[in-house]
Amino acid sequence: MKRFLITVFSMGFMLSARAGFDNSAWDGLLKKNVIELKGGQASQVNYAGMQRDHAILKTYLNATSKVS
């Protein structure tokens, strides 16, 4: 699961550079499930929360797969 989410994080960053692609679902997942630590020098992912939000993540990933 961790390796999968790292890959998704990377895809989100790449897609955010593309004009017109809506990353709001991904942004919402990150805001809900990632906690900043040490004044923003580190972060912690709530993997259980990401798993509970799997339907949102899957919808987002389906949308990213359609980007050429």
mmJSON file of the N, C-alpha and C atoms, coordinates in Angstrom:
{"data_MODEL":{"atom_site":{
"group_PDB":["ATOM","ATOM","ATOM","ATOM","ATOM","ATOM","ATOM","ATOM","ATOM","ATOM","ATOM","ATOM","ATOM","ATOM","ATOM","ATOM","ATOM","ATOM","ATOM","ATOM","ATOM","ATOM","ATOM","ATOM","ATOM","ATOM","ATOM","ATOM","ATOM","ATOM","ATOM","ATOM","ATOM","ATOM","ATOM","ATOM","ATOM","ATOM","ATOM","ATOM","ATOM","ATOM","ATOM","ATOM","ATOM","ATOM","ATOM","ATOM","ATOM","ATOM","ATOM","ATOM","ATOM","ATOM","ATOM","ATOM","ATOM","ATOM","ATOM","ATOM","ATOM","ATOM","ATOM","ATOM","ATOM","ATOM","ATOM","ATOM","ATOM","ATOM","ATOM","ATOM","ATOM","ATOM","ATOM","ATOM","ATOM","ATOM","ATOM","ATOM","ATOM","ATOM","ATOM","ATOM","ATOM","ATOM","ATOM","ATOM","ATOM","ATOM","ATOM","ATOM","ATOM","ATOM","ATOM","ATOM","ATOM","ATOM","ATOM","ATOM","ATOM","ATOM","ATOM","ATOM","ATOM","ATOM","ATOM","ATOM","ATOM","ATOM","ATOM","ATOM","ATOM","ATOM","ATOM","ATOM","ATOM","ATOM","ATOM","ATOM","ATOM","ATOM","ATOM","ATOM","ATOM","ATOM","ATOM","ATOM","ATOM","ATOM","ATOM","ATOM","ATOM","ATOM","ATOM","ATOM","ATOM","ATOM","ATOM","ATOM","ATOM","ATOM","ATOM","ATOM","ATOM","ATOM","ATOM","ATOM","ATOM","ATOM","ATOM","ATOM","ATOM","ATOM","ATOM","ATOM","ATOM","ATOM","ATOM","ATOM","ATOM","ATOM","ATOM","ATOM","ATOM","ATOM","ATOM","ATOM","ATOM","ATOM","ATOM","ATOM","ATOM","ATOM","ATOM","ATOM","ATOM","ATOM","ATOM","ATOM","ATOM","ATOM","ATOM","ATOM","ATOM","ATOM","ATOM","ATOM","ATOM","ATOM","ATOM","ATOM","ATOM","ATOM","ATOM","ATOM","ATOM","ATOM","ATOM","ATOM","ATOM","ATOM","ATOM","ATOM"],
"id":[1,2,3,4,5,6,7,8,9,10,11,12,13,14,15,16,17,18,19,20,21,22,23,24,25,26,27,28,29,30,31,32,33,34,35,36,37,38,39,40,41,42,43,44,45,46,47,48,49,50,51,52,53,54,55,56,57,58,59,60,61,62,63,64,65,66,67,68,69,70,71,72,73,74,75,76,77,78,79,80,81,82,83,84,85,86,87,88,89,90,91,92,93,94,95,96,97,98,99,100,101,102,103,104,105,106,107,108,109,110,111,112,113,114,115,116,117,118,119,120,121,122,123,124,125,126,127,128,129,130,131,132,133,134,135,136,137,138,139,140,141,142,143,144,145,146,147,148,149,150,151,152,153,154,155,156,157,158,159,160,161,162,163,164,165,166,167,168,169,170,171,172,173,174,175,176,177,178,179,180,181,182,183,184,185,186,187,188,189,190,191,192,193,194,195,196,197,198,199,200,201,202,203,204],
"type_symbol":["N","C","C","N","C","C","N","C","C","N","C","C","N","C","C","N","C","C","N","C","C","N","C","C","N","C","C","N","C","C","N","C","C","N","C","C","N","C","C","N","C","C","N","C","C","N","C","C","N","C","C","N","C","C","N","C","C","N","C","C","N","C","C","N","C","C","N","C","C","N","C","C","N","C","C","N","C","C","N","C","C","N","C","C","N","C","C","N","C","C","N","C","C","N","C","C","N","C","C","N","C","C","N","C","C","N","C","C","N","C","C","N","C","C","N","C","C","N","C","C","N","C","C","N","C","C","N","C","C","N","C","C","N","C","C","N","C","C","N","C","C","N","C","C","N","C","C","N","C","C","N","C","C","N","C","C","N","C","C","N","C","C","N","C","C","N","C","C","N","C","C","N","C","C","N","C","C","N","C","C","N","C","C","N","C","C","N","C","C","N","C","C","N","C","C","N","C","C","N","C","C","N","C","C"],
"label_atom_id":["N","CA","C","N","CA","C","N","CA","C","N","CA","C","N","CA","C","N","CA","C","N","CA","C","N","CA","C","N","CA","C","N","CA","C","N","CA","C","N","CA","C","N","CA","C","N","CA","C","N","CA","C","N","CA","C","N","CA","C","N","CA","C","N","CA","C","N","CA","C","N","CA","C","N","CA","C","N","CA","C","N","CA","C","N","CA","C","N","CA","C","N","CA","C","N","CA","C","N","CA","C","N","CA","C","N","CA","C","N","CA","C","N","CA","C","N","CA","C","N","CA","C","N","CA","C","N","CA","C","N","CA","C","N","CA","C","N","CA","C","N","CA","C","N","CA","C","N","CA","C","N","CA","C","N","CA","C","N","CA","C","N","CA","C","N","CA","C","N","CA","C","N","CA","C","N","CA","C","N","CA","C","N","CA","C","N","CA","C","N","CA","C","N","CA","C","N","CA","C","N","CA","C","N","CA","C","N","CA","C","N","CA","C","N","CA","C","N","CA","C","N","CA","C","N","CA","C","N","CA","C","N","CA","C","N","CA","C"],
"label_alt_id":[null,null,null,null,null,null,null,null,null,null,null,null,null,null,null,null,null,null,null,null,null,null,null,null,null,null,null,null,null,null,null,null,null,null,null,null,null,null,null,null,null,null,null,null,null,null,null,null,null,null,null,null,null,null,null,null,null,null,null,null,null,null,null,null,null,null,null,null,null,null,null,null,null,null,null,null,null,null,null,null,null,null,null,null,null,null,null,null,null,null,null,null,null,null,null,null,null,null,null,null,null,null,null,null,null,null,null,null,null,null,null,null,null,null,null,null,null,null,null,null,null,null,null,null,null,null,null,null,null,null,null,null,null,null,null,null,null,null,null,null,null,null,null,null,null,null,null,null,null,null,null,null,null,null,null,null,null,null,null,null,null,null,null,null,null,null,null,null,null,null,null,null,null,null,null,null,null,null,null,null,null,null,null,null,null,null,null,null,null,null,null,null,null,null,null,null,null,null,null,null,null,null,null,null],
"label_comp_id":["MET","MET","MET","LYS","LYS","LYS","ARG","ARG","ARG","PHE","PHE","PHE","LEU","LEU","LEU","ILE","ILE","ILE","THR","THR","THR","VAL","VAL","VAL","PHE","PHE","PHE","SER","SER","SER","MET","MET","MET","GLY","GLY","GLY","PHE","PHE","PHE","MET","MET","MET","LEU","LEU","LEU","SER","SER","SER","ALA","ALA","ALA","ARG","ARG","ARG","ALA","ALA","ALA","GLY","GLY","GLY","PHE","PHE","PHE","ASP","ASP","ASP","ASN","ASN","ASN","SER","SER","SER","ALA","ALA","ALA","TRP","TRP","TRP","ASP","ASP","ASP","GLY","GLY","GLY","LEU","LEU","LEU","LEU","LEU","LEU","LYS","LYS","LYS","LYS","LYS","LYS","ASN","ASN","ASN","VAL","VAL","VAL","ILE","ILE","ILE","GLU","GLU","GLU","LEU","LEU","LEU","LYS","LYS","LYS","GLY","GLY","GLY","GLY","GLY","GLY","GLN","GLN","GLN","ALA","ALA","ALA","SER","SER","SER","GLN","GLN","GLN","VAL","VAL","VAL","ASN","ASN","ASN","TYR","TYR","TYR","ALA","ALA","ALA","GLY","GLY","GLY","MET","MET","MET","GLN","GLN","GLN","ARG","ARG","ARG","ASP","ASP","ASP","HIS","HIS","HIS","ALA","ALA","ALA","ILE","ILE","ILE","LEU","LEU","LEU","LYS","LYS","LYS","THR","THR","THR","TYR","TYR","TYR","LEU","LEU","LEU","ASN","ASN","ASN","ALA","ALA","ALA","THR","THR","THR","SER","SER","SER","LYS","LYS","LYS","VAL","VAL","VAL","SER","SER","SER"],
"label_asym_id":["A","A","A","A","A","A","A","A","A","A","A","A","A","A","A","A","A","A","A","A","A","A","A","A","A","A","A","A","A","A","A","A","A","A","A","A","A","A","A","A","A","A","A","A","A","A","A","A","A","A","A","A","A","A","A","A","A","A","A","A","A","A","A","A","A","A","A","A","A","A","A","A","A","A","A","A","A","A","A","A","A","A","A","A","A","A","A","A","A","A","A","A","A","A","A","A","A","A","A","A","A","A","A","A","A","A","A","A","A","A","A","A","A","A","A","A","A","A","A","A","A","A","A","A","A","A","A","A","A","A","A","A","A","A","A","A","A","A","A","A","A","A","A","A","A","A","A","A","A","A","A","A","A","A","A","A","A","A","A","A","A","A","A","A","A","A","A","A","A","A","A","A","A","A","A","A","A","A","A","A","A","A","A","A","A","A","A","A","A","A","A","A","A","A","A","A","A","A","A","A","A","A","A","A"],
"label_entity_id":["1","1","1","1","1","1","1","1","1","1","1","1","1","1","1","1","1","1","1","1","1","1","1","1","1","1","1","1","1","1","1","1","1","1","1","1","1","1","1","1","1","1","1","1","1","1","1","1","1","1","1","1","1","1","1","1","1","1","1","1","1","1","1","1","1","1","1","1","1","1","1","1","1","1","1","1","1","1","1","1","1","1","1","1","1","1","1","1","1","1","1","1","1","1","1","1","1","1","1","1","1","1","1","1","1","1","1","1","1","1","1","1","1","1","1","1","1","1","1","1","1","1","1","1","1","1","1","1","1","1","1","1","1","1","1","1","1","1","1","1","1","1","1","1","1","1","1","1","1","1","1","1","1","1","1","1","1","1","1","1","1","1","1","1","1","1","1","1","1","1","1","1","1","1","1","1","1","1","1","1","1","1","1","1","1","1","1","1","1","1","1","1","1","1","1","1","1","1","1","1","1","1","1","1"],
"label_seq_id":[1,1,1,2,2,2,3,3,3,4,4,4,5,5,5,6,6,6,7,7,7,8,8,8,9,9,9,10,10,10,11,11,11,12,12,12,13,13,13,14,14,14,15,15,15,16,16,16,17,17,17,18,18,18,19,19,19,20,20,20,21,21,21,22,22,22,23,23,23,24,24,24,25,25,25,26,26,26,27,27,27,28,28,28,29,29,29,30,30,30,31,31,31,32,32,32,33,33,33,34,34,34,35,35,35,36,36,36,37,37,37,38,38,38,39,39,39,40,40,40,41,41,41,42,42,42,43,43,43,44,44,44,45,45,45,46,46,46,47,47,47,48,48,48,49,49,49,50,50,50,51,51,51,52,52,52,53,53,53,54,54,54,55,55,55,56,56,56,57,57,57,58,58,58,59,59,59,60,60,60,61,61,61,62,62,62,63,63,63,64,64,64,65,65,65,66,66,66,67,67,67,68,68,68],
"pdbx_PDB_ins_code":[null,null,null,null,null,null,null,null,null,null,null,null,null,null,null,null,null,null,null,null,null,null,null,null,null,null,null,null,null,null,null,null,null,null,null,null,null,null,null,null,null,null,null,null,null,null,null,null,null,null,null,null,null,null,null,null,null,null,null,null,null,null,null,null,null,null,null,null,null,null,null,null,null,null,null,null,null,null,null,null,null,null,null,null,null,null,null,null,null,null,null,null,null,null,null,null,null,null,null,null,null,null,null,null,null,null,null,null,null,null,null,null,null,null,null,null,null,null,null,null,null,null,null,null,null,null,null,null,null,null,null,null,null,null,null,null,null,null,null,null,null,null,null,null,null,null,null,null,null,null,null,null,null,null,null,null,null,null,null,null,null,null,null,null,null,null,null,null,null,null,null,null,null,null,null,null,null,null,null,null,null,null,null,null,null,null,null,null,null,null,null,null,null,null,null,null,null,null,null,null,null,null,null,null],
"Cartn_x":[0.827,0.0,0.874,1.947,2.814,3.472,3.977,4.619,3.623,2.417,1.345,1.056,0.942,0.639,1.791,3.009,4.157,4.062,3.702,3.525,2.412,1.306,0.185,0.586,1.342,1.826,2.603,3.488,4.312,3.462,2.472,1.575,0.823,0.38,-0.347,0.496,1.771,2.657,2.866,3.037,3.224,1.975,0.81,-0.429,-0.772,-0.315,-0.627,0.023,1.063,1.718,0.923,0.021,-0.785,-1.954,-2.052,-3.163,-4.479,-5.491,-6.823,-7.181,-6.233,-6.572,-7.018,-8.128,-8.696,-8.116,-7.276,-6.664,-7.366,-8.581,-9.241,-9.522,-9.827,-10.06,-8.775,-7.665,-6.368,-5.986,-6.199,-5.92,-6.721,-7.984,-8.83,-8.346,-7.923,-7.391,-6.132,-5.254,-4.02,-4.316,-5.207,-5.538,-6.166,-6.923,-7.611,-6.692,-5.731,-4.983,-3.475,-2.965,-1.531,-1.372,-0.561,-0.323,1.109,1.287,2.629,3.197,4.472,5.178,6.414,6.917,8.165,8.15,7.043,6.965,7.029,6.514,6.507,7.748,8.659,9.878,9.654,8.541,8.211,6.7,6.265,4.827,4.526,3.276,2.83,1.524,1.451,0.255,-0.609,-1.888,-2.859,-3.314,-2.598,-2.88,-4.253,-4.681,-6.022,-7.082,-6.868,-7.797,-7.817,-6.643,-6.579,-7.321,-7.184,-7.872,-9.391,-9.843,-11.285,-11.801,-10.937,-11.312,-10.939,-10.85,-10.406,-11.265,-12.559,-13.437,-13.073,-12.764,-12.363,-11.028,-10.09,-8.786,-8.917,-9.747,-9.926,-10.526,-11.487,-12.089,-11.028,-10.209,-9.137,-8.141,-7.747,-6.794,-7.378,-8.649,-9.285,-9.217,-9.415,-9.329,-7.895,-6.899,-5.505,-5.104,-5.693,-5.319,-5.787,-6.691,-7.19,-6.382,-5.41,-4.562,-3.445,-3.257,-2.19,-0.871],
"Cartn_y":[-1.19,0.0,1.258,1.242,2.415,2.707,1.683,1.864,2.393,1.87,2.308,3.794,4.228,5.63,6.548,6.1,6.902,7.119,6.074,6.203,7.19,7.096,8.008,9.438,9.646,10.985,11.56,10.753,11.209,11.576,10.759,11.05,12.348,12.566,13.787,15.02,14.955,16.087,16.334,15.268,15.432,16.01,15.52,15.992,17.407,17.824,19.179,20.208,19.803,20.703,20.844,19.926,19.982,20.921,21.881,22.841,22.137,22.459,21.94,20.642,19.96,18.713,19.026,18.446,18.716,17.762,18.299,17.515,17.719,18.25,18.571,17.325,16.197,14.967,14.529,14.596,14.233,15.198,16.484,17.496,17.225,16.879,16.575,15.364,14.331,13.132,13.46,14.257,14.625,15.472,16.44,17.294,16.492,15.474,14.665,13.625,13.099,11.923,12.104,13.311,13.545,14.64,14.355,15.282,15.782,17.103,17.674,17.573,17.232,17.115,18.014,18.338,19.099,20.374,21.116,22.387,22.236,21.144,20.911,20.222,19.829,19.148,17.663,17.151,15.734,15.609,14.449,14.205,12.76,12.535,11.188,10.927,9.795,9.419,8.51,8.811,7.958,6.911,5.798,4.774,4.144,3.996,3.449,4.393,5.693,6.674,6.634,6.501,6.395,5.148,4.079,2.845,3.018,3.735,4.002,4.862,5.732,6.606,5.997,4.697,4.002,4.332,4.487,4.786,6.132,7.12,8.439,8.321,7.592,7.389,6.67,5.652,4.894,5.773,6.599,7.513,8.472,9.006,9.913,9.21,7.994,7.257,6.935,6.631,6.39,7.642,8.803,10.053,10.299,9.997,10.217,9.282,8.101,7.14,7.603,8.575,9.084,10.254,10.727,11.841,11.277,11.877,11.378,12.033],
"Cartn_z":[0.0,0.0,0.0,0.791,0.871,-0.472,-1.129,-2.432,-3.46,-3.4,-4.29,-4.088,-2.837,-2.561,-2.962,-2.825,-3.272,-4.773,-5.51,-6.956,-7.274,-6.544,-6.771,-6.436,-5.356,-5.013,-6.187,-6.745,-7.864,-9.068,-9.365,-10.496,-10.253,-9.035,-8.703,-8.947,-8.582,-8.809,-10.292,-11.061,-12.501,-13.152,-12.753,-13.355,-12.931,-11.775,-11.331,-12.248,-12.943,-13.881,-15.183,-15.445,-16.671,-16.46,-17.335,-17.244,-17.531,-16.751,-17.019,-16.331,-15.712,-15.035,-13.62,-13.197,-11.879,-10.841,-9.971,-8.901,-7.567,-7.564,-6.298,-5.455,-6.075,-5.305,-4.607,-5.328,-4.769,-3.65,-3.892,-2.886,-1.611,-1.777,-0.63,0.148,-0.579,0.086,0.885,0.299,0.995,2.228,2.085,3.225,4.361,4.0,5.001,5.642,4.885,5.335,5.493,5.314,5.51,6.553,7.556,8.655,8.556,8.613,8.643,10.058,10.134,11.4,11.383,12.532,12.677,11.842,11.918,11.201,9.691,9.157,7.715,7.179,8.054,7.613,7.371,7.854,7.679,7.563,7.15,7.06,7.421,7.763,8.119,7.385,6.695,5.943,6.806,6.861,7.539,6.502,6.451,5.445,5.629,6.865,7.113,6.556,6.705,6.156,4.637,4.036,2.568,2.098,2.849,2.484,2.61,3.636,3.776,2.629,2.109,0.997,-0.352,-0.401,-1.617,-2.837,-2.652,-3.802,-4.427,-3.597,-4.111,-4.841,-4.224,-4.847,-6.18,-6.225,-7.47,-8.571,-8.229,-9.2,-9.73,-8.839,-9.239,-10.165,-9.814,-10.633,-12.01,-12.072,-13.371,-14.235,-13.626,-14.373,-14.857,-14.012,-14.416,-15.557,-15.605,-16.662,-18.033,-18.076,-19.355,-19.882,-19.087,-19.513,-20.371,-21.541,-22.43,-22.119],
"occupancy":[1.0,1.0,1.0,1.0,1.0,1.0,1.0,1.0,1.0,1.0,1.0,1.0,1.0,1.0,1.0,1.0,1.0,1.0,1.0,1.0,1.0,1.0,1.0,1.0,1.0,1.0,1.0,1.0,1.0,1.0,1.0,1.0,1.0,1.0,1.0,1.0,1.0,1.0,1.0,1.0,1.0,1.0,1.0,1.0,1.0,1.0,1.0,1.0,1.0,1.0,1.0,1.0,1.0,1.0,1.0,1.0,1.0,1.0,1.0,1.0,1.0,1.0,1.0,1.0,1.0,1.0,1.0,1.0,1.0,1.0,1.0,1.0,1.0,1.0,1.0,1.0,1.0,1.0,1.0,1.0,1.0,1.0,1.0,1.0,1.0,1.0,1.0,1.0,1.0,1.0,1.0,1.0,1.0,1.0,1.0,1.0,1.0,1.0,1.0,1.0,1.0,1.0,1.0,1.0,1.0,1.0,1.0,1.0,1.0,1.0,1.0,1.0,1.0,1.0,1.0,1.0,1.0,1.0,1.0,1.0,1.0,1.0,1.0,1.0,1.0,1.0,1.0,1.0,1.0,1.0,1.0,1.0,1.0,1.0,1.0,1.0,1.0,1.0,1.0,1.0,1.0,1.0,1.0,1.0,1.0,1.0,1.0,1.0,1.0,1.0,1.0,1.0,1.0,1.0,1.0,1.0,1.0,1.0,1.0,1.0,1.0,1.0,1.0,1.0,1.0,1.0,1.0,1.0,1.0,1.0,1.0,1.0,1.0,1.0,1.0,1.0,1.0,1.0,1.0,1.0,1.0,1.0,1.0,1.0,1.0,1.0,1.0,1.0,1.0,1.0,1.0,1.0,1.0,1.0,1.0,1.0,1.0,1.0,1.0,1.0,1.0,1.0,1.0,1.0],
"B_iso_or_equiv":[0.0,0.0,0.0,0.0,0.0,0.0,0.0,0.0,0.0,0.0,0.0,0.0,0.0,0.0,0.0,0.0,0.0,0.0,0.0,0.0,0.0,0.0,0.0,0.0,0.0,0.0,0.0,0.0,0.0,0.0,0.0,0.0,0.0,0.0,0.0,0.0,0.0,0.0,0.0,0.0,0.0,0.0,0.0,0.0,0.0,0.0,0.0,0.0,0.0,0.0,0.0,0.0,0.0,0.0,0.0,0.0,0.0,0.0,0.0,0.0,0.0,0.0,0.0,0.0,0.0,0.0,0.0,0.0,0.0,0.0,0.0,0.0,0.0,0.0,0.0,0.0,0.0,0.0,0.0,0.0,0.0,0.0,0.0,0.0,0.0,0.0,0.0,0.0,0.0,0.0,0.0,0.0,0.0,0.0,0.0,0.0,0.0,0.0,0.0,0.0,0.0,0.0,0.0,0.0,0.0,0.0,0.0,0.0,0.0,0.0,0.0,0.0,0.0,0.0,0.0,0.0,0.0,0.0,0.0,0.0,0.0,0.0,0.0,0.0,0.0,0.0,0.0,0.0,0.0,0.0,0.0,0.0,0.0,0.0,0.0,0.0,0.0,0.0,0.0,0.0,0.0,0.0,0.0,0.0,0.0,0.0,0.0,0.0,0.0,0.0,0.0,0.0,0.0,0.0,0.0,0.0,0.0,0.0,0.0,0.0,0.0,0.0,0.0,0.0,0.0,0.0,0.0,0.0,0.0,0.0,0.0,0.0,0.0,0.0,0.0,0.0,0.0,0.0,0.0,0.0,0.0,0.0,0.0,0.0,0.0,0.0,0.0,0.0,0.0,0.0,0.0,0.0,0.0,0.0,0.0,0.0,0.0,0.0,0.0,0.0,0.0,0.0,0.0,0.0],
"pdbx_formal_charge":[null,null,null,null,null,null,null,null,null,null,null,null,null,null,null,null,null,null,null,null,null,null,null,null,null,null,null,null,null,null,null,null,null,null,null,null,null,null,null,null,null,null,null,null,null,null,null,null,null,null,null,null,null,null,null,null,null,null,null,null,null,null,null,null,null,null,null,null,null,null,null,null,null,null,null,null,null,null,null,null,null,null,null,null,null,null,null,null,null,null,null,null,null,null,null,null,null,null,null,null,null,null,null,null,null,null,null,null,null,null,null,null,null,null,null,null,null,null,null,null,null,null,null,null,null,null,null,null,null,null,null,null,null,null,null,null,null,null,null,null,null,null,null,null,null,null,null,null,null,null,null,null,null,null,null,null,null,null,null,null,null,null,null,null,null,null,null,null,null,null,null,null,null,null,null,null,null,null,null,null,null,null,null,null,null,null,null,null,null,null,null,null,null,null,null,null,null,null,null,null,null,null,null,null],
"auth_seq_id":[1,1,1,2,2,2,3,3,3,4,4,4,5,5,5,6,6,6,7,7,7,8,8,8,9,9,9,10,10,10,11,11,11,12,12,12,13,13,13,14,14,14,15,15,15,16,16,16,17,17,17,18,18,18,19,19,19,20,20,20,21,21,21,22,22,22,23,23,23,24,24,24,25,25,25,26,26,26,27,27,27,28,28,28,29,29,29,30,30,30,31,31,31,32,32,32,33,33,33,34,34,34,35,35,35,36,36,36,37,37,37,38,38,38,39,39,39,40,40,40,41,41,41,42,42,42,43,43,43,44,44,44,45,45,45,46,46,46,47,47,47,48,48,48,49,49,49,50,50,50,51,51,51,52,52,52,53,53,53,54,54,54,55,55,55,56,56,56,57,57,57,58,58,58,59,59,59,60,60,60,61,61,61,62,62,62,63,63,63,64,64,64,65,65,65,66,66,66,67,67,67,68,68,68],
"auth_comp_id":["MET","MET","MET","LYS","LYS","LYS","ARG","ARG","ARG","PHE","PHE","PHE","LEU","LEU","LEU","ILE","ILE","ILE","THR","THR","THR","VAL","VAL","VAL","PHE","PHE","PHE","SER","SER","SER","MET","MET","MET","GLY","GLY","GLY","PHE","PHE","PHE","MET","MET","MET","LEU","LEU","LEU","SER","SER","SER","ALA","ALA","ALA","ARG","ARG","ARG","ALA","ALA","ALA","GLY","GLY","GLY","PHE","PHE","PHE","ASP","ASP","ASP","ASN","ASN","ASN","SER","SER","SER","ALA","ALA","ALA","TRP","TRP","TRP","ASP","ASP","ASP","GLY","GLY","GLY","LEU","LEU","LEU","LEU","LEU","LEU","LYS","LYS","LYS","LYS","LYS","LYS","ASN","ASN","ASN","VAL","VAL","VAL","ILE","ILE","ILE","GLU","GLU","GLU","LEU","LEU","LEU","LYS","LYS","LYS","GLY","GLY","GLY","GLY","GLY","GLY","GLN","GLN","GLN","ALA","ALA","ALA","SER","SER","SER","GLN","GLN","GLN","VAL","VAL","VAL","ASN","ASN","ASN","TYR","TYR","TYR","ALA","ALA","ALA","GLY","GLY","GLY","MET","MET","MET","GLN","GLN","GLN","ARG","ARG","ARG","ASP","ASP","ASP","HIS","HIS","HIS","ALA","ALA","ALA","ILE","ILE","ILE","LEU","LEU","LEU","LYS","LYS","LYS","THR","THR","THR","TYR","TYR","TYR","LEU","LEU","LEU","ASN","ASN","ASN","ALA","ALA","ALA","THR","THR","THR","SER","SER","SER","LYS","LYS","LYS","VAL","VAL","VAL","SER","SER","SER"],
"auth_asym_id":["A","A","A","A","A","A","A","A","A","A","A","A","A","A","A","A","A","A","A","A","A","A","A","A","A","A","A","A","A","A","A","A","A","A","A","A","A","A","A","A","A","A","A","A","A","A","A","A","A","A","A","A","A","A","A","A","A","A","A","A","A","A","A","A","A","A","A","A","A","A","A","A","A","A","A","A","A","A","A","A","A","A","A","A","A","A","A","A","A","A","A","A","A","A","A","A","A","A","A","A","A","A","A","A","A","A","A","A","A","A","A","A","A","A","A","A","A","A","A","A","A","A","A","A","A","A","A","A","A","A","A","A","A","A","A","A","A","A","A","A","A","A","A","A","A","A","A","A","A","A","A","A","A","A","A","A","A","A","A","A","A","A","A","A","A","A","A","A","A","A","A","A","A","A","A","A","A","A","A","A","A","A","A","A","A","A","A","A","A","A","A","A","A","A","A","A","A","A","A","A","A","A","A","A"],
"auth_atom_id":["N","CA","C","N","CA","C","N","CA","C","N","CA","C","N","CA","C","N","CA","C","N","CA","C","N","CA","C","N","CA","C","N","CA","C","N","CA","C","N","CA","C","N","CA","C","N","CA","C","N","CA","C","N","CA","C","N","CA","C","N","CA","C","N","CA","C","N","CA","C","N","CA","C","N","CA","C","N","CA","C","N","CA","C","N","CA","C","N","CA","C","N","CA","C","N","CA","C","N","CA","C","N","CA","C","N","CA","C","N","CA","C","N","CA","C","N","CA","C","N","CA","C","N","CA","C","N","CA","C","N","CA","C","N","CA","C","N","CA","C","N","CA","C","N","CA","C","N","CA","C","N","CA","C","N","CA","C","N","CA","C","N","CA","C","N","CA","C","N","CA","C","N","CA","C","N","CA","C","N","CA","C","N","CA","C","N","CA","C","N","CA","C","N","CA","C","N","CA","C","N","CA","C","N","CA","C","N","CA","C","N","CA","C","N","CA","C","N","CA","C","N","CA","C","N","CA","C","N","CA","C","N","CA","C","N","CA","C"],
"pdbx_PDB_model_num":[1,1,1,1,1,1,1,1,1,1,1,1,1,1,1,1,1,1,1,1,1,1,1,1,1,1,1,1,1,1,1,1,1,1,1,1,1,1,1,1,1,1,1,1,1,1,1,1,1,1,1,1,1,1,1,1,1,1,1,1,1,1,1,1,1,1,1,1,1,1,1,1,1,1,1,1,1,1,1,1,1,1,1,1,1,1,1,1,1,1,1,1,1,1,1,1,1,1,1,1,1,1,1,1,1,1,1,1,1,1,1,1,1,1,1,1,1,1,1,1,1,1,1,1,1,1,1,1,1,1,1,1,1,1,1,1,1,1,1,1,1,1,1,1,1,1,1,1,1,1,1,1,1,1,1,1,1,1,1,1,1,1,1,1,1,1,1,1,1,1,1,1,1,1,1,1,1,1,1,1,1,1,1,1,1,1,1,1,1,1,1,1,1,1,1,1,1,1,1,1,1,1,1,1]
}}}
